[in-house]
Amino acid sequence: MKKEILQILGQSSERISGEDLSSILGISRVSIWKHIKILIAKGYDVDTSSKGYRLMASPDTPFAWEYPDRCEKIHYTETVDSTMDIARDLARKGCPHLTVIVASAQRKGRGRLDRTWYSDKGGLYFTMVLRLSMPPQYMGRINFYTAAILTQTLREEYGADAKVKWPNDILVEGRKLCGMLSEMEVEGEMTTFLNIGIGINVHNDPARYEPNSVSLRRCSGRKVSKKELLSIFLDRFEDKLDLAMSEEAINLWRKYNSTLGRYVRIVTHNDTLEGYAEGVDENGALLIKEDSGKIDKVIYGDCFY
Ligand code: BTN
């Protein structure tokens, strides 16, 4: 009902009476008032008078009702430990494809290679549950697709000079703007779900913890709406999702990457490797040419240059 009330109020610059709302929506004026009170408590600025209601401003909070076409599948919560944990639980319980868990902050945000992802208020933190019935080896392609679509969104919609560093860190002028983490569960030969968690520094100050990081507000030079960013990204992501399992995903990643052609150092849990990043294979493994001419195929690790 809140979705409908906001839609009606949002479309009108005039005040709308409780009586009109109640007859359009088929609920009592008392119920309308109860919903309005909840919206006000959640941060909506609704001007109320004896003549009715007028929406003055909405908070930048990705409440489910802000996404009319996805309402059932968006789960917004305030501070959580990690959206990855909630997504895993929901996925195991059978939630639908493209369920999204989004939080305003995380107490135990998780990064790649067992690192912490500092998740103060102001950033955008979410995990998507994907059910794509694919063999597990396609996971690399889907991660590459996700990183490429997000980079494209940040470039085209926010004017950020974003590029992807292998495998899927998004940087602006060498400073980290977004990170991605994925987890999957497999049954037999097929993936039951693949969860992709994305952290974007939007209005938070990531440099407090990671000197080599930056926020979107800083690089786009303007105030950014997190709820709009999520909406634009999800629409773009879903629009071309059929590419995600094909080699086109890797081609899209190639278009936005800043790694290939550079001399790089790859650090894994127990190894370090140096050489030219010659290419990526059809599943996203990095091909490194060592000084000796030997080609190594790297499937995970931290990349430095
Ligand atoms: C990295 O670059 O190390 C990956 C960072 C991934 C962070 C996101 S924020 C939303 C989701 N929840 C988490 O705990 N981690 C991911």
Boltz pocket constraint, residues with backbone or C-beta under 6 A from the ligand:
constraints:
  - pocket:
      binder: B
      contacts: [[A, 81], [A, 82], [A, 83], [A, 84], [A, 106], [A, 108], [A, 109], [A, 110], [A, 111], [A, 112], [A, 113], [A, 115], [A, 117], [A, 119], [A, 124], [A, 125], [A, 126], [A, 127], [A, 169], [A, 178], [A, 179], [A, 180], [A, 181], [A, 197], [A, 198], [A, 199], [A, 200]]
      max_distance: 6.0
